[in-house]
Amino acid sequence: MKKRNPSLYKIVFVGVAVIAVAICCTKKTGSQEESVLSGEATFYVDESIFPIVEDVRDVFLSDYRAKINLIAKPESEVVNALLSDKTKVVILPRKLTVKENEILASRHINPKITEFGTDAVAFITHKNSKDTLADLQEAINVMQGKPSLMKKLVFENPNSGTVSIMNNLAGTNTNSLHDNVYSMKSAEEVLKYISGNPDAVGVVGINIILQPDAKCQELVNNIKVMAVRNVKNQKNDSAYYKPNQSNIALGLYPITRKLYMLNFQGTAGLGMGFASFIAGERGQRIILKSGLLPVRIPSRNITIRKDINTK
């Protein structure tokens, strides 16, 4: 009978242990557990506010070891993704309706809702159009199929939040839209249409105008944002307001939307970390710089130095 070599067994054991540790480490690295500031998550975002959310996401990822995938969809598709459990975090220009909340109640998760800013729905027209002013009542008349000074309204998508907010104002719904109301497939297509049709008025989220991507930048140069008269104004009040930060803050511009992050993760994940960031000092500064209105105006520190030459 041959005598076994104890040293050989030690070498084999150490080798197996090293391989096992390497495999475990590889699995842990490849599937890093999600936490508030690390891991990977996917958020669905209303496409009309995608530029500002993407900006905040990019700064967030530059500071933390995480990966956040953003999927831009029309408002109703974002909500459907949440209801069908495709995602647990959505970013919308509105809160959920009572019916939507009832559907989600079966999950027994107390959602974290974070308001982080306000944007506006803008009326746009061709840069050479003589019309620079828009009466909100005229737009409502178009939605209702009544006679109007506006010839046609063009929306970015039949499922978009801009259609939703105008339907709410006009008391209409998507299925009852009239002949002079048109829907394209994206904000880019609206910009293309308006830049070639001076008689039309486009309806888009202002974020797309303030932060156009490379494809839309040239198109934005061919349109202008109209000033809007509020339906609540008195008949003899001829004031029209553009969707800028000051008019939004003072409540003078008539079509504004609160921006929310809705987190249904139910755990301390990236949804919680990103919500804290976008509503915090740095996130609010990014929103302010974008031209939208943050929930809180970031503080500014001003240092006054005494001039040594002053007597």
Residue frames as qw, qx, qy, qz and C-alpha x, y, z in Angstrom:
[[0.000, 0.888, 0.460, 0.000, 0.00, 0.00, 0.00],
 [0.419, 0.458, -0.023, 0.783, 1.37, 3.38, -1.04],
 [0.320, -0.513, -0.449, 0.658, 1.82, 6.06, 1.61],
 [0.170, 0.879, 0.375, 0.240, -0.19, 9.29, 1.04],
 [0.442, 0.165, -0.124, 0.873, 1.71, 12.59, 0.91],
 [0.155, -0.730, -0.524, 0.410, 0.18, 15.07, 3.46],
 [0.156, -0.443, 0.159, 0.868, 1.82, 18.06, 1.68],
 [0.006, 0.165, 0.719, 0.675, -0.03, 17.21, -1.53],
 [0.162, -0.653, -0.739, -0.016, -3.40, 17.32, 0.27],
 [0.218, -0.666, -0.231, 0.675, -2.54, 20.73, 1.76],
 [0.108, -0.216, 0.436, 0.867, -1.72, 22.13, -1.69],
 [0.091, -0.377, -0.795, -0.466, -4.97, 20.80, -3.20],
 [0.218, -0.696, -0.630, 0.268, -7.04, 22.15, -0.28],
 [0.176, -0.567, -0.019, 0.805, -5.49, 25.63, -0.53],
 [0.053, -0.021, 0.610, 0.791, -6.04, 25.66, -4.29],
 [0.143, -0.540, -0.791, -0.249, -9.72, 24.75, -3.98],
 [0.239, -0.705, -0.446, 0.497, -10.20, 27.39, -1.27],
 [0.152, -0.384, 0.219, 0.884, -8.63, 30.10, -3.43],
 [0.047, -0.201, -0.726, -0.655, -10.86, 29.19, -6.40],
 [0.204, -0.636, -0.743, 0.035, -13.97, 29.18, -4.19],
 [0.211, -0.653, -0.227, 0.691, -13.14, 32.62, -2.77],
 [0.100, -0.192, 0.444, 0.869, -12.48, 33.98, -6.28],
 [0.105, -0.406, -0.791, -0.447, -15.85, 32.70, -7.52],
 [0.232, -0.710, -0.598, 0.290, -17.66, 34.21, -4.54],
 [0.197, -0.539, 0.006, 0.819, -15.96, 37.56, -5.02],
 [0.045, 0.031, 0.619, 0.784, -16.79, 37.57, -8.73],
 [0.161, -0.570, -0.776, -0.218, -20.47, 36.90, -8.03],
 [0.254, -0.709, -0.419, 0.507, -20.61, 39.61, -5.38],
 [0.156, -0.392, 0.230, 0.877, -19.00, 42.17, -7.68],
 [0.025, -0.156, -0.718, -0.678, -21.19, 41.26, -10.65],
 [0.355, -0.610, -0.607, -0.365, -24.43, 41.43, -8.67],
 [0.188, 0.117, -0.465, 0.857, -23.73, 44.14, -6.12],
 [0.153, -0.613, -0.751, 0.192, -26.55, 44.48, -3.63],
 [0.052, 0.674, 0.243, 0.695, -28.50, 47.70, -4.04],
 [0.372, -0.490, -0.489, 0.619, -28.22, 50.26, -1.28],
 [0.063, 0.898, 0.271, -0.341, -28.96, 53.97, -0.95],
 [0.073, 0.868, -0.328, -0.366, -25.74, 54.93, -2.75],
 [0.081, -0.421, 0.846, 0.316, -24.67, 51.82, -4.64],
 [0.506, 0.243, 0.825, -0.058, -25.92, 49.02, -6.85],
 [0.019, -0.030, -0.607, -0.794, -28.13, 49.28, -9.92],
 [0.294, 0.514, 0.674, -0.442, -31.74, 50.38, -10.46],
 [0.140, 0.293, 0.604, 0.727, -34.05, 51.41, -13.30],
 [0.145, 0.507, 0.429, -0.734, -36.33, 54.45, -13.10],
 [0.287, 0.564, 0.638, 0.438, -39.08, 55.34, -15.58],
 [0.134, -0.425, -0.121, 0.887, -39.29, 59.06, -16.38],
 [0.423, 0.794, 0.393, -0.192, -41.92, 61.16, -18.12],
 [0.671, 0.270, 0.288, 0.628, -40.20, 62.10, -21.38],
 [0.107, 0.888, 0.188, 0.406, -41.19, 65.78, -21.10],
 [0.372, -0.885, 0.250, -0.128, -38.95, 66.19, -18.03],
 [0.963, 0.023, -0.019, 0.266, -36.24, 63.72, -19.02],
 [0.497, 0.638, -0.227, 0.543, -33.47, 66.34, -19.63],
 [0.259, -0.728, 0.354, -0.527, -33.46, 67.68, -16.07],
 [0.904, -0.343, 0.205, -0.152, -33.70, 64.21, -14.49],
 [0.892, 0.302, -0.083, 0.326, -30.81, 63.02, -16.66],
 [0.228, 0.739, -0.310, 0.553, -28.69, 66.00, -15.60],
 [0.549, -0.624, 0.369, -0.416, -29.25, 65.29, -11.91],
 [0.993, -0.065, 0.094, -0.011, -28.64, 61.56, -12.45],
 [0.731, 0.510, -0.220, 0.398, -25.29, 62.20, -14.14],
 [0.028, -0.706, 0.428, -0.563, -24.04, 64.36, -11.25],
 [0.804, -0.416, 0.264, -0.335, -25.29, 61.80, -8.73],
 [0.986, 0.113, 0.008, 0.123, -23.40, 58.98, -10.47],
 [0.473, 0.674, -0.339, 0.455, -20.22, 61.05, -10.62],
 [0.259, -0.634, 0.486, -0.543, -20.15, 60.99, -6.81],
 [0.708, -0.241, 0.556, -0.363, -21.39, 57.50, -5.98],
 [0.015, -0.261, 0.926, 0.271, -20.61, 53.94, -7.08],
 [0.526, 0.363, 0.660, -0.395, -24.01, 53.22, -8.56],
 [0.039, 0.032, 0.700, 0.713, -25.81, 52.73, -11.85],
 [0.381, 0.484, 0.521, -0.590, -29.21, 54.25, -12.54],
 [0.191, 0.195, 0.741, 0.613, -30.88, 53.43, -15.85],
 [0.297, 0.429, 0.265, -0.811, -33.43, 56.03, -16.99],
 [0.229, 0.317, 0.829, 0.401, -36.20, 55.01, -19.39],
 [0.192, 0.258, 0.044, -0.946, -38.10, 57.92, -20.96],
 [0.045, 0.394, 0.879, 0.265, -41.75, 57.26, -21.84],
 [0.267, -0.484, -0.254, -0.794, -44.99, 59.25, -22.20],
 [0.340, -0.355, 0.484, -0.724, -46.77, 59.89, -18.90],
 [0.866, -0.085, 0.061, -0.488, -49.38, 57.14, -19.18],
 [0.853, 0.256, -0.447, 0.084, -46.75, 54.54, -20.13],
 [0.171, 0.432, -0.647, 0.605, -44.64, 55.51, -17.11],
 [0.585, -0.243, 0.383, -0.672, -47.65, 55.00, -14.85],
 [0.935, 0.107, -0.169, -0.294, -48.45, 51.66, -16.52],
 [0.594, 0.395, -0.632, 0.304, -44.87, 50.52, -15.95],
 [0.148, -0.339, 0.635, -0.678, -45.35, 51.18, -12.24],
 [0.760, -0.070, 0.204, -0.613, -48.75, 49.48, -12.09],
 [0.933, 0.221, -0.251, -0.131, -47.45, 46.39, -13.93],
 [0.756, -0.582, 0.261, 0.146, -44.39, 46.20, -11.63],
 [0.769, 0.508, -0.040, 0.386, -41.86, 46.84, -14.42],
 [0.326, 0.425, -0.348, 0.769, -40.33, 49.45, -12.15],
 [0.456, -0.603, -0.585, 0.294, -40.67, 50.55, -8.55],
 [0.235, -0.570, -0.089, 0.782, -39.54, 54.15, -9.06],
 [0.369, 0.642, 0.496, 0.453, -41.11, 56.68, -11.41],
 [0.197, -0.366, -0.090, 0.905, -40.63, 60.41, -11.97],
 [0.144, 0.622, 0.700, 0.321, -43.73, 62.30, -13.10],
 [0.017, 0.222, -0.015, 0.975, -45.17, 65.81, -13.45],
 [0.613, -0.386, -0.116, -0.680, -48.11, 64.79, -11.24],
 [0.377, -0.246, 0.806, -0.385, -49.11, 62.56, -8.35],
 [0.080, -0.137, -0.957, -0.243, -51.00, 59.32, -8.87],
 [0.502, -0.305, -0.247, -0.770, -54.78, 59.38, -9.09],
 [0.629, -0.273, 0.498, -0.531, -57.04, 57.77, -6.47],
 [0.950, 0.205, -0.010, -0.237, -57.70, 54.84, -8.81],
 [0.623, 0.538, -0.519, 0.230, -53.98, 54.31, -9.48],
 [0.134, -0.496, 0.668, -0.537, -53.22, 54.38, -5.76],
 [0.823, -0.120, 0.297, -0.469, -55.96, 51.82, -5.13],
 [0.898, 0.344, -0.273, -0.036, -54.33, 49.41, -7.59],
 [0.441, 0.515, -0.591, 0.436, -50.96, 49.79, -5.85],
 [0.513, -0.545, 0.358, -0.558, -52.43, 49.47, -2.36],
 [0.983, -0.076, -0.081, -0.144, -52.37, 45.67, -2.68],
 [0.676, 0.419, -0.447, 0.409, -48.57, 45.76, -2.50],
 [0.659, -0.711, -0.219, 0.107, -48.76, 47.04, 1.07],
 [0.614, 0.037, -0.050, 0.787, -45.90, 49.46, 0.49],
 [0.099, -0.896, -0.246, 0.356, -45.92, 52.96, 1.91],
 [0.641, 0.546, 0.152, 0.518, -44.55, 54.99, -1.03],
 [0.391, -0.535, -0.047, 0.747, -42.02, 57.76, -0.58],
 [0.377, 0.790, 0.383, 0.294, -43.19, 60.78, -2.57],
 [0.455, -0.444, 0.021, 0.772, -40.66, 63.55, -3.10],
 [0.343, 0.908, 0.238, 0.035, -41.57, 66.87, -4.70],
 [0.654, -0.281, 0.169, 0.682, -38.48, 68.42, -6.28],
 [0.145, -0.191, 0.276, 0.931, -39.59, 71.21, -8.63],
 [0.456, 0.657, 0.452, -0.394, -42.14, 72.86, -10.89],
 [0.283, -0.037, 0.587, 0.757, -42.17, 73.08, -14.67],
 [0.411, 0.500, 0.173, -0.742, -44.59, 74.54, -17.20],
 [0.584, 0.407, 0.661, 0.237, -46.44, 73.51, -20.33],
 [0.079, -0.502, 0.208, 0.836, -45.45, 75.87, -23.13],
 [0.624, 0.689, 0.356, -0.097, -47.22, 77.00, -26.30],
 [0.385, -0.416, 0.461, 0.683, -44.77, 77.35, -29.18],
 [0.610, 0.733, 0.254, -0.161, -45.05, 78.71, -32.70],
 [0.741, 0.397, 0.137, 0.524, -42.85, 79.34, -35.74],
 [0.446, -0.396, -0.097, 0.796, -40.21, 82.03, -35.16],
 [0.070, 0.059, 0.349, 0.933, -41.62, 84.09, -38.06],
 [0.145, -0.620, -0.757, -0.148, -45.23, 83.83, -36.95],
 [0.064, -0.537, -0.013, -0.841, -46.96, 87.14, -36.25],
 [0.708, -0.590, -0.210, -0.327, -48.72, 85.58, -33.28],
 [0.332, 0.380, -0.669, 0.546, -46.61, 85.88, -30.15],
 [0.364, -0.178, 0.528, -0.747, -49.51, 85.73, -27.68],
 [0.390, -0.171, -0.870, -0.248, -51.80, 82.84, -26.82],
 [0.534, -0.318, 0.220, -0.752, -55.07, 83.01, -24.92],
 [0.136, -0.121, 0.965, -0.190, -55.55, 79.86, -22.86],
 [0.572, 0.352, 0.494, -0.553, -59.29, 80.01, -23.46],
 [0.590, 0.564, -0.345, -0.464, -58.71, 79.81, -27.21],
 [0.199, 0.347, -0.916, -0.020, -56.66, 76.63, -26.68],
 [0.340, 0.119, 0.820, -0.444, -59.44, 75.19, -24.54],
 [0.624, 0.479, 0.095, -0.610, -61.92, 76.01, -27.31],
 [0.459, 0.473, -0.690, -0.298, -59.82, 73.99, -29.76],
 [0.027, -0.142, 0.963, -0.227, -59.80, 71.04, -27.34],
 [0.406, 0.322, 0.672, -0.530, -63.59, 71.25, -27.06],
 [0.331, 0.347, 0.748, 0.459, -64.16, 71.58, -30.80],
 [0.087, 0.866, 0.384, -0.307, -65.48, 75.13, -30.50],
 [0.467, 0.806, 0.056, 0.361, -64.61, 78.08, -32.80],
 [0.629, -0.630, 0.043, 0.452, -61.19, 79.46, -31.92],
 [0.218, 0.923, -0.264, -0.178, -58.62, 81.97, -33.10],
 [0.323, -0.485, 0.792, 0.181, -56.12, 79.10, -32.93],
 [0.673, 0.345, -0.432, -0.492, -56.22, 76.96, -36.07],
 [0.906, -0.003, -0.422, -0.024, -54.62, 73.81, -34.65],
 [0.479, -0.710, 0.482, -0.185, -52.90, 72.44, -31.56],
 [0.780, 0.348, -0.519, 0.038, -50.08, 69.91, -31.94],
 [0.692, -0.619, 0.325, -0.181, -49.10, 67.65, -29.02],
 [0.038, 0.614, -0.786, -0.069, -46.01, 65.48, -28.59],
 [0.194, 0.021, -0.980, -0.038, -47.87, 62.23, -27.92],
 [0.551, -0.430, -0.406, -0.588, -51.51, 61.21, -27.32],
 [0.770, -0.426, -0.456, 0.132, -50.40, 59.63, -24.02],
 [0.424, 0.298, -0.310, 0.797, -48.32, 62.58, -22.88],
 [0.262, -0.501, -0.564, 0.602, -48.75, 64.65, -19.75],
 [0.032, 0.166, -0.125, -0.978, -49.32, 67.77, -21.87],
 [0.382, -0.266, -0.662, -0.587, -52.45, 66.20, -23.36],
 [0.435, -0.433, -0.754, 0.234, -53.51, 65.13, -19.87],
 [0.183, -0.382, -0.350, 0.835, -53.23, 68.60, -18.35],
 [0.205, 0.060, -0.307, -0.927, -55.06, 70.24, -21.27],
 [0.419, -0.327, -0.785, -0.319, -57.81, 67.61, -21.06],
 [0.336, -0.453, -0.654, 0.504, -58.21, 68.45, -17.38],
 [0.021, -0.291, -0.076, 0.954, -58.50, 72.15, -18.17],
 [0.336, 0.057, -0.459, -0.821, -60.95, 71.62, -21.02],
 [0.651, 0.032, 0.544, -0.529, -62.99, 68.81, -19.46],
 [0.766, 0.426, -0.332, -0.349, -62.24, 66.56, -22.43],
 [0.768, -0.333, 0.541, 0.082, -60.52, 63.21, -22.87],
 [0.192, -0.412, 0.713, 0.534, -58.16, 61.66, -25.40],
 [0.319, 0.293, 0.878, 0.202, -60.96, 59.72, -27.09],
 [0.220, 0.823, 0.512, -0.114, -62.98, 62.87, -27.76],
 [0.276, -0.498, 0.232, 0.789, -60.27, 65.06, -29.30],
 [0.527, 0.742, 0.277, -0.308, -61.43, 67.09, -32.28],
 [0.783, 0.536, 0.170, 0.266, -60.16, 67.58, -35.83],
 [0.251, 0.879, -0.207, 0.349, -57.90, 70.52, -35.04],
 [0.550, -0.678, 0.475, -0.110, -56.00, 68.63, -32.34],
 [0.791, 0.447, -0.418, 0.016, -53.01, 66.62, -33.58],
 [0.718, -0.592, 0.365, 0.030, -50.64, 64.23, -31.82],
 [0.498, 0.651, -0.572, -0.016, -47.14, 63.39, -32.99],
 [0.906, -0.091, -0.395, 0.125, -44.79, 60.69, -31.66],
 [0.662, -0.276, -0.253, 0.649, -42.33, 62.88, -29.76],
 [0.125, -0.867, -0.104, 0.470, -41.42, 66.44, -28.79],
 [0.326, -0.327, 0.538, 0.705, -38.83, 66.40, -31.56],
 [0.214, 0.406, 0.763, 0.455, -41.58, 65.78, -34.14],
 [0.034, -0.880, -0.437, 0.180, -43.63, 68.66, -32.70],
 [0.256, -0.703, 0.204, 0.632, -40.64, 70.98, -33.08],
 [0.303, -0.020, 0.703, 0.643, -40.17, 69.81, -36.67],
 [0.131, 0.649, 0.717, 0.218, -43.83, 70.39, -37.48],
 [0.120, -0.903, -0.264, 0.318, -43.98, 73.84, -35.89],
 [0.325, -0.542, 0.356, 0.689, -40.75, 74.95, -37.55],
 [0.158, 0.047, 0.723, 0.671, -42.38, 74.26, -40.93],
 [0.125, -0.612, -0.704, -0.336, -45.98, 75.34, -40.22],
 [0.093, 0.158, -0.248, 0.951, -46.46, 78.95, -39.05],
 [0.509, -0.351, -0.238, -0.750, -50.22, 78.51, -38.63],
 [0.782, -0.305, -0.543, -0.024, -49.93, 75.83, -35.92],
 [0.307, -0.720, 0.415, -0.465, -49.33, 76.02, -32.17],
 [0.664, 0.103, -0.724, 0.156, -47.32, 73.29, -30.46],
 [0.634, -0.660, 0.126, -0.383, -47.81, 72.16, -26.86],
 [0.763, 0.204, -0.526, 0.316, -44.70, 70.82, -25.09],
 [0.670, -0.658, -0.186, 0.291, -43.06, 70.69, -21.68],
 [0.097, 0.977, -0.185, 0.033, -40.79, 73.72, -21.22],
 [0.649, -0.547, 0.484, 0.213, -37.87, 71.50, -20.15],
 [0.766, 0.302, 0.449, 0.346, -37.45, 70.29, -23.73],
 [0.326, 0.894, 0.096, 0.292, -37.09, 73.92, -24.88],
 [0.312, -0.903, 0.288, -0.061, -34.72, 74.93, -22.08],
 [0.436, -0.522, 0.721, 0.135, -32.49, 71.86, -22.38],
 [0.844, 0.447, -0.071, -0.288, -32.75, 70.53, -25.94],
 [0.786, -0.234, 0.471, 0.324, -30.53, 67.65, -26.97],
 [0.241, -0.355, 0.535, 0.728, -28.31, 67.83, -30.03],
 [0.193, 0.359, 0.814, 0.414, -31.14, 66.68, -32.35],
 [0.027, -0.818, -0.575, 0.014, -33.55, 69.35, -31.12],
 [0.340, -0.540, -0.053, 0.769, -31.21, 72.32, -30.73],
 [0.110, -0.010, 0.481, 0.870, -31.47, 73.51, -34.34],
 [0.166, -0.556, -0.734, -0.352, -35.25, 73.00, -34.29],
 [0.322, -0.707, -0.454, 0.436, -35.57, 75.09, -31.12],
 [0.245, -0.320, 0.163, 0.900, -33.82, 77.93, -32.94],
 [0.068, -0.203, -0.618, -0.757, -36.71, 77.95, -35.44],
 [0.349, -0.648, -0.651, -0.185, -39.50, 78.35, -32.88],
 [0.003, -0.375, 0.342, -0.862, -40.51, 80.85, -30.22],
 [0.211, -0.371, -0.834, 0.349, -42.28, 80.42, -26.92],
 [0.154, -0.612, -0.381, -0.675, -45.56, 82.30, -26.71],
 [0.090, -0.084, 0.540, -0.833, -46.78, 84.40, -23.79],
 [0.273, -0.389, -0.855, -0.206, -50.08, 83.11, -22.40],
 [0.347, -0.333, 0.130, -0.867, -53.12, 84.86, -20.98],
 [0.041, 0.058, 0.930, -0.362, -54.79, 83.06, -18.08],
 [0.266, -0.476, -0.708, -0.448, -58.47, 82.10, -18.35],
 [0.399, -0.625, -0.568, 0.356, -58.87, 83.42, -14.79],
 [0.225, -0.084, 0.014, 0.971, -57.83, 86.92, -15.83],
 [0.285, 0.642, 0.428, -0.569, -60.54, 89.55, -15.93],
 [0.615, 0.626, 0.446, 0.177, -61.92, 90.34, -19.38],
 [0.218, 0.968, -0.053, 0.111, -60.20, 93.71, -19.47],
 [0.547, -0.663, 0.460, 0.222, -56.91, 92.28, -18.23],
 [0.739, 0.643, -0.187, -0.070, -54.58, 92.08, -21.21],
 [0.262, -0.713, 0.650, -0.010, -51.55, 90.68, -19.33],
 [0.937, 0.249, -0.240, -0.052, -49.74, 87.76, -20.95],
 [0.480, -0.712, 0.512, -0.031, -46.99, 85.78, -19.26],
 [0.633, 0.465, -0.617, -0.051, -44.12, 83.62, -20.47],
 [0.925, -0.337, -0.170, -0.045, -43.19, 80.37, -18.68],
 [0.409, 0.551, -0.517, 0.512, -40.06, 81.66, -16.93],
 [0.471, -0.132, -0.737, 0.467, -38.95, 81.01, -13.36],
 [0.042, 0.038, 0.359, -0.932, -40.28, 84.24, -11.88],
 [0.552, -0.065, -0.241, -0.796, -43.72, 83.91, -13.49],
 [0.678, -0.141, -0.717, -0.079, -43.96, 80.28, -12.38],
 [0.353, -0.091, -0.660, 0.657, -42.92, 81.20, -8.83],
 [0.183, 0.073, 0.231, -0.953, -45.43, 84.06, -8.62],
 [0.357, 0.388, 0.826, -0.199, -48.25, 81.91, -10.02],
 [0.301, 0.591, -0.068, -0.746, -48.72, 84.20, -13.02],
 [0.291, 0.264, -0.775, -0.496, -48.16, 81.58, -15.71],
 [0.733, -0.089, 0.107, -0.666, -51.36, 79.50, -15.99],
 [0.961, 0.091, -0.210, -0.156, -50.14, 76.00, -16.87],
 [0.023, 0.642, -0.720, 0.262, -47.63, 74.65, -14.37],
 [0.911, -0.118, -0.370, -0.138, -46.93, 71.14, -13.04],
 [0.510, -0.684, 0.498, -0.154, -45.36, 69.94, -9.80],
 [0.633, 0.422, -0.648, -0.027, -42.61, 67.38, -10.34],
 [0.747, -0.462, 0.355, -0.321, -42.52, 64.25, -8.18],
 [0.345, 0.347, -0.872, -0.001, -40.39, 61.21, -7.61],
 [0.828, -0.253, 0.089, -0.492, -42.54, 58.26, -6.50],
 [0.199, 0.440, -0.866, 0.129, -40.63, 55.47, -4.80],
 [0.878, -0.192, -0.010, -0.439, -42.35, 52.11, -4.25],
 [0.496, 0.405, -0.751, 0.161, -39.18, 50.12, -3.49],
 [0.800, -0.518, -0.168, -0.252, -40.13, 49.63, 0.15],
 [0.848, -0.284, -0.070, 0.441, -36.46, 49.30, 1.09],
 [0.208, -0.860, 0.195, 0.424, -33.45, 51.57, 1.46],
 [0.752, 0.253, 0.433, 0.428, -32.42, 51.45, -2.19],
 [0.366, 0.047, 0.261, 0.892, -31.22, 53.86, -4.86],
 [0.091, -0.715, -0.519, -0.459, -34.68, 55.39, -5.06],
 [0.482, -0.813, -0.260, 0.198, -34.22, 56.77, -1.57],
 [0.569, -0.354, 0.150, 0.726, -30.68, 57.98, -2.27],
 [0.261, 0.310, 0.452, 0.795, -31.59, 59.71, -5.52],
 [0.210, -0.811, -0.482, -0.257, -34.68, 61.32, -3.98],
 [0.519, -0.729, -0.127, 0.428, -32.55, 62.80, -1.19],
 [0.488, -0.144, 0.308, 0.804, -30.06, 64.07, -3.76],
 [0.142, 0.485, 0.524, 0.686, -32.55, 65.68, -6.17],
 [0.318, -0.845, -0.372, -0.216, -34.38, 67.40, -3.30],
 [0.648, -0.534, -0.104, 0.533, -31.14, 68.39, -1.58],
 [0.122, -0.814, 0.113, 0.557, -28.89, 71.40, -2.02],
 [0.221, -0.333, 0.672, 0.624, -26.99, 70.18, -5.09],
 [0.246, 0.403, 0.840, 0.266, -30.01, 68.75, -6.86],
 [0.086, 0.861, 0.432, -0.254, -31.97, 71.95, -6.32],
 [0.141, -0.686, 0.302, 0.647, -29.11, 74.01, -7.72],
 [0.246, -0.009, 0.804, 0.541, -29.15, 71.91, -10.90],
 [0.158, 0.662, 0.730, 0.066, -32.90, 72.47, -11.26],
 [0.041, -0.865, -0.148, 0.477, -32.53, 76.21, -10.67],
 [0.198, -0.495, 0.525, 0.664, -29.79, 76.44, -13.28],
 [0.297, 0.237, 0.847, 0.373, -31.92, 74.53, -15.82],
 [0.188, -0.151, -0.270, -0.932, -34.59, 77.24, -15.82],
 [0.531, -0.478, -0.658, -0.239, -37.21, 75.22, -13.94],
 [0.336, -0.676, 0.225, -0.616, -38.34, 76.19, -10.45],
 [0.410, 0.080, -0.850, 0.322, -36.87, 74.20, -7.55],
 [0.522, -0.642, -0.559, -0.058, -38.89, 73.47, -4.42],
 [0.494, -0.784, -0.073, 0.370, -36.33, 75.35, -2.36],
 [0.411, 0.869, -0.175, 0.213, -34.17, 78.15, -3.66],
 [0.828, -0.073, -0.262, 0.491, -30.58, 77.16, -2.80],
 [0.347, -0.892, -0.052, 0.284, -28.81, 79.53, -0.43],
 [0.608, 0.620, -0.105, 0.485, -26.01, 81.79, -1.59],
 [0.622, -0.603, -0.127, 0.483, -23.11, 82.79, 0.61],
 [0.361, 0.833, 0.022, 0.418, -21.88, 86.32, -0.05],
 [0.681, -0.388, -0.169, 0.597, -18.57, 87.38, 1.49],
 [0.135, 0.963, 0.062, 0.223, -18.01, 91.11, 1.91],
 [0.756, -0.115, -0.126, 0.632, -14.35, 92.03, 2.19],
 [0.151, -0.929, -0.084, 0.326, -13.16, 95.36, 3.48],
 [0.630, 0.670, -0.037, 0.392, -11.09, 97.30, 0.97],
 [0.677, -0.391, -0.159, 0.603, -7.75, 98.00, 2.63],
 [0.321, 0.216, 0.166, 0.907, -7.51, 101.22, 0.59],
 [0.255, -0.745, -0.437, -0.435, -10.79, 102.55, 2.00],
 [0.210, 0.207, -0.468, 0.833, -10.22, 105.23, 4.60]]
